[in-house]
Amino acid sequence: MEPKSLRRASQLLKQHGGEAKLIAGGVSLIAMMKNRLVRPAVLVNIKAIPGLDKLSFQERKGLRFGPLVIHRRIATEPLIRERFTLLAEAASEIGSPAIRNMGTVGGNLCHADPNGDLAPALLCLNARLKLVSAAGKRDLSVDEFCADYYTTSLEPDEILAEIAVPLPPRGSGGAYLKFKRTATDMAVVQVAACVRRDASSGCTAARVVLGSAGPFPILAKEAATFLEGKDFSPEIIEQSASMAAAEAQPMTDGRGSEEYKREMARVCVQRALKVAWKRAGGSD
């Protein structure tokens, strides 16, 4: 089925209930079908719906892009690399070049893989997700959207229509780090960090997000709050990193034990904060 509007696509989802799935690039969906995580009876192809592959930027509104924008564009767009650096870094870590050339932002987010790269980066940047259905519209934060392992807050007939990312304030810096065993392996841990610096009062705001450390991206609130109002000395960064690791919810699996993952989270938060602080104009 190939609807020409979001309204019609929503109607088809509602008509077929849980038996229908959206498809565009197909990378995430096909992988889940191969692993028997989903077995849709009906596929609704949304590639023909106009506007879903658009990307735009305005100083006041920030960055906006549709769910059919491919990962490679997010990774290579000069404006994103310059002004939303950690988002470009996250997109560049997704799979292989072939996957980045085919996979879409919407597929990555809506399949809610706890090892996904985009959700932690978008949560760190305080992005909002616009959802639409035949009944109306909703606007959610990323942490409201990601509900559990491979589970989102999407209603059966809802569709992710747009991602909006506010422009980071002046004096801000961000970084995304992904620790993995091999180039194409899933992450042991991911970290997205943003800080805002004031020359006279140190860190005025911070956000730290952990990925692959629980059923969904974890906003390490205590670690971020601890940084506010402080200069980034090695001792402060180390303490914040330890606090973030304590907020993680890792599970032992083939990529490491719970204790190992928590330690790698600590190390990666420490490194990400140092990079983010330097990009915000702070000293090494």
C-alpha positions in Angstrom: 0.0 0.0 0.0 1.3 3.4 -1.0 -0.7 6.3 0.5 -0.1 9.8 -0.7 -0.8 11.6 2.6 -0.2 11.2 6.3 -3.9 11.1 6.9 -4.4 8.2 4.6 -1.5 6.4 6.0 -2.9 6.8 9.5 -6.3 5.5 8.3 -4.6 2.4 6.9 -2.8 1.7 10.1 -6.0 2.1 12.0 -7.9 -0.2 9.6 -5.4 -3.0 9.9 -4.6 -2.5 13.6 -1.5 -4.2 14.9 -1.1 -6.2 11.6 0.3 -3.2 9.7 3.7 -1.6 9.8 5.1 1.5 8.1 8.1 1.1 5.7 10.4 3.6 3.9 14.1 2.7 3.9 13.2 -0.7 5.5 16.6 -1.1 7.2 15.3 -1.3 10.8 12.0 -3.1 9.9 13.6 -5.8 7.8 16.2 -6.5 10.5 13.4 -6.9 13.1 11.5 -9.2 10.7 14.5 -11.4 10.2 14.9 -11.7 14.0 11.1 -12.4 14.3 10.6 -9.4 16.6 7.7 -8.3 14.3 5.7 -10.1 11.7 3.4 -7.6 9.9 0.7 -8.8 7.6 0.5 -5.5 5.8 3.2 -3.0 4.9 2.3 0.7 4.4 4.9 2.4 2.2 5.2 6.1 3.1 7.9 7.1 0.6 5.4 8.7 -1.8 4.1 11.1 0.9 5.5 14.6 0.0 7.6 16.5 2.5 8.7 13.7 4.7 12.3 13.9 3.4 12.7 17.7 3.9 15.3 19.3 6.1 15.3 23.0 7.0 16.9 25.4 9.4 16.0 28.8 10.9 17.7 30.6 13.7 14.5 31.0 15.6 13.0 27.6 15.0 16.2 25.6 14.9 16.6 22.4 12.8 13.6 20.5 11.5 13.6 17.4 9.4 11.2 14.7 8.3 11.3 11.0 9.2 12.5 10.0 5.7 15.7 12.0 5.9 18.5 9.4 5.6 21.3 9.0 8.1 24.0 10.0 5.7 22.4 13.4 5.2 22.4 14.0 9.0 26.0 12.9 9.2 27.3 15.0 6.3 25.2 18.1 6.1 27.6 21.0 6.7 25.2 23.0 8.8 24.5 20.1 11.1 28.2 19.2 11.5 28.9 22.8 12.4 26.0 23.8 14.7 24.6 20.4 15.9 27.9 18.5 16.0 26.9 15.7 18.3 23.9 14.8 16.1 26.2 14.5 13.1 28.6 12.4 15.1 25.8 10.1 16.2 24.5 9.7 12.7 28.0 8.9 11.4 28.1 5.9 13.8 25.0 4.2 12.5 25.9 0.9 10.8 27.8 0.9 7.6 27.9 3.4 4.7 25.3 1.3 2.9 22.9 1.4 5.9 23.5 5.2 6.3 22.6 5.6 2.6 19.3 3.7 3.0 18.2 3.9 6.6 15.9 6.7 7.7 15.7 8.8 10.8 12.0 7.7 11.4 12.8 4.0 11.1 15.7 4.3 13.6 13.6 6.2 16.2 10.3 4.3 15.8 11.8 0.8 16.2 13.2 2.0 19.5 16.3 -0.2 19.5 18.0 0.4 22.9 21.3 0.4 21.0 20.2 3.1 18.5 22.4 6.1 18.0 20.0 8.9 17.2 17.7 8.8 20.3 20.4 9.6 22.8 21.8 12.4 20.7 18.3 13.9 20.1 17.4 13.6 23.8 20.6 15.4 24.7 19.7 18.2 22.3 16.2 18.5 23.8 14.5 17.6 20.5 10.7 17.4 20.1 8.9 14.8 18.0 5.7 15.7 16.1 3.2 12.8 15.9 0.2 12.9 13.7 -2.9 10.7 13.2 -6.3 11.1 11.6 -7.5 12.3 15.0 -5.0 15.1 15.5 -1.4 15.9 16.5 0.9 15.4 19.5 4.3 16.7 20.5 6.6 14.6 22.7 10.1 14.8 24.0 12.4 11.9 23.2 12.2 10.4 26.7 8.4 10.6 26.5 8.5 8.8 23.2 10.9 6.0 24.1 8.8 3.7 26.4 10.7 0.4 26.7 12.8 -2.1 24.8 11.7 -1.8 21.1 8.6 0.1 22.3 7.5 3.7 21.8 4.5 5.8 22.9 3.1 5.8 19.4 -0.6 4.9 19.2 -1.5 2.2 16.6 -2.5 4.8 14.0 0.1 7.5 14.8 3.0 8.5 12.6 6.2 10.4 13.3 6.0 13.4 11.0 8.8 15.7 12.1 11.8 16.1 14.4 12.5 19.6 15.7 15.9 20.4 17.3 16.4 23.8 19.0 19.6 25.6 18.2 22.0 25.2 21.1 22.6 28.6 22.9 25.8 30.5 22.5 28.6 29.2 24.6 27.4 25.6 24.2 29.3 22.5 23.2 28.4 18.9 22.7 29.9 15.5 22.0 28.8 12.0 21.2 30.9 8.9 21.9 30.2 5.3 21.1 32.2 2.5 22.6 32.0 -0.8 20.7 34.2 -3.9 20.2 34.3 -3.8 16.4 33.5 -1.2 13.7 30.1 -2.7 12.9 29.2 -4.1 16.3 26.4 -2.7 18.5 27.5 -0.4 21.2 28.6 -1.4 24.7 27.7 2.1 25.7 26.9 5.4 24.1 27.2 8.9 25.6 25.8 12.2 24.4 26.8 15.3 26.4 26.0 19.0 26.1 27.3 21.8 28.3 26.9 25.6 28.3 29.7 27.7 29.5 29.9 31.2 31.0 33.3 32.7 31.4 32.5 34.1 34.8 30.4 31.3 36.4 31.6 28.1 34.8 29.0 25.6 33.6 25.5 27.1 33.5 23.7 24.1 32.0 24.4 20.5 31.1 22.7 17.4 29.8 24.2 13.9 29.9 22.5 10.9 28.1 23.4 7.3 28.2 22.6 4.8 25.5 22.8 1.0 25.4 22.6 1.3 29.2 19.0 0.4 29.8 15.7 -0.2 27.9 15.8 3.4 26.5 18.1 6.4 26.5 18.8 7.5 30.1 18.9 11.2 30.9 21.4 11.3 33.8 19.8 14.2 35.7 21.8 14.1 38.9 25.1 14.0 37.0 24.1 17.0 34.9 22.7 19.0 37.8 25.9 18.5 39.8 27.9 20.2 37.0 25.9 23.4 37.0 27.6 26.4 38.6 31.0 24.7 38.6 34.2 24.9 36.6 35.3 21.8 34.8 38.2 20.6 36.9 39.3 17.0 36.5 37.8 16.2 39.9 34.4 17.7 39.0 34.3 15.8 35.7 35.2 12.5 37.4 32.6 12.9 40.1 29.9 13.7 37.5 30.9 10.7 35.4 30.6 8.4 38.4 27.2 9.8 39.2 26.1 9.2 35.6 27.3 5.6 35.7 25.3 5.1 38.8 22.2 6.2 37.0 22.7 3.6 34.2 20.6 0.5 34.0 22.9 -2.0 32.1 22.3 -5.7 31.7 24.8 -8.5 31.3 24.9 -9.8 27.8 27.4 -10.9 25.1 28.9 -7.5 25.0 29.9 -7.4 28.7 28.8 -7.7 32.2 26.7 -5.1 34.1 29.8 -4.0 36.0 31.9 -3.7 32.9 29.3 -1.6 31.1 28.8 0.7 34.0 32.6 1.3 34.2 32.7 2.0 30.4 29.8 4.4 30.9 31.8 6.3 33.5 34.9 6.4 31.2 32.9 7.6 28.2 31.0 10.2 30.1 34.2 11.6 31.4 35.7 11.8 27.9 32.5 13.2 26.3 32.3 16.0 28.9 35.8 17.0 28.3 35.2 17.3 24.5 31.9 19.1 25.0 33.5 21.6 27.5 36.4 22.3 25.0 33.9 22.9 22.2 32.0 25.3 24.4 35.2 27.4 24.7 36.6 25.9 27.9 40.2 25.1 28.5 41.5 21.5 28.3 
